[in-house]
Amino acid sequence: MIAEHADRLELGVVVVDVSVEVALFVRTLGVPVVVIGQPGDRTDAPHDLAYGVASLIVCPWPDGAYDPRPAERARGRVVHVGGVSRFGELVSRPDDDASRRSPAGGPRRILLLGQMATPASPEAALAELRAAHPDVQWQSAGFVPGSRVDALWPELRAADVVVTAAGQNSIADVAASGRPAVVIPQERPFDEQAASARALETLGLAATAPSWPTTTRLLALIDEAPQLAPDWTRWHTRGAAARAARAIEEVVT
């Protein structure tokens, strides 16, 4: 199917997100390849092959956030565009929508964003949090089944703290919202999310835990996150999608 599309559409470039196999296959068809960079330890031979055949490697994070070795091996074919979020043009100032969040002295609003590795089921984990701290407004957006929301931006902006895994989309969305965050990485190949959590901790952008913490520890991290006063503009989400698009277009031209 890929070969048929490449022939019928006369593709000028193919953007490959993760698959080394697809990147190599497309390049053997004579079509230029743009590879989307991935965090974590990508120094293995298959990733070296993919980076080697790529005309460009687009990294959806700011320059310097991660291990520079893949970029060094790519010999100048790397562009760091910042975190790509659908909310990238809605990047918030610290005082934006402040009235939507909890007033001083009121119950805090904590948003559990997306799926995270929990020792129990997500439903049980949320029930435990609500039972232990009924004074907190615990909100789920995809954390428990059936809680996905179409309008995520208002939920992000209304949260006092966002608790999230360390996927690139989630990080970019939180960065665009400017909200304090607790980041709990999922176990992923190549330590992808663990590397992201370490990067955010090093940059002072989020409180982190290596795995799902106890309820007491999670509340301590939630207390810690706002004290970091994270400057999420350092994740460069505003304009990131446009920067990525321009870089890809330049490969075609």
Phi, psi and omega in degrees: 000318178298315180296319179297317179294318180300322181285314186289321185267353182050058186297137177272336179195151173237130178263124183245127186278304188234322195286115173296320182299316180293320179301314181292319181297314181298320181293327177292341175280356180087014180259130176300147184238134168250126180256135173275123181295150179234141177290174176096187183278099182248037183266008180285165184298318179300317178293325175301320178298313182298315178296326183292325182270351184284137173287333182204146173241116181263118181255117182275056176202166181287152178301134177092356183285331187234178176309123184280356187300316178301321179294321179296322180289337184276359171052055173082007179261027183244136173232128177262114186260350187092173184292123183270115180229146174295344179259016187301330179268005177252016183311131192262149168278160182303330184265359181296135174056024183300331182293342181281339184271174186296134176291159179305130181086350180272175180293136179287149179250113183249125180259121173267109191256117173075183183276135176227154179286118179240150179295330175251188174291156176303321179299317180293321180296317179293319178298321178295318179297315181294323179290321182285331184221073180292349179280355180255138174273102180269118180246141178245130172234083181089357179289313175255150180305141177083006183250013176298146181236143178282322181259080184284329185304311178299326178293318177298312184290336180276348185281142170283322177215141175252129174254123189213159168285184189249031173291152184299320180295315181298316180299315181296320179296317178295319178300317179298324182285337180077010185277148172300149187218149166248123185248125181237104187290143169281157171285118183226157176303145177065017181056036184304306185284329176298320177296321179294318179298318178297319180298315181295321179294316180298322180280356181070029184262343183203151167279144185225159171221143183291337178205176183302121185273175171294163179301318179299316180293321179298319178295325177294320178293322178296324175293324184288323189304311180294332181293339177290340184046059189296132174266084185292349176298341179292345178273354171055050179281328180296122178081003184295318180297319179294321178296319178297316181298316180297319181295319179294318180298325180295333176293322181291319184278000000 
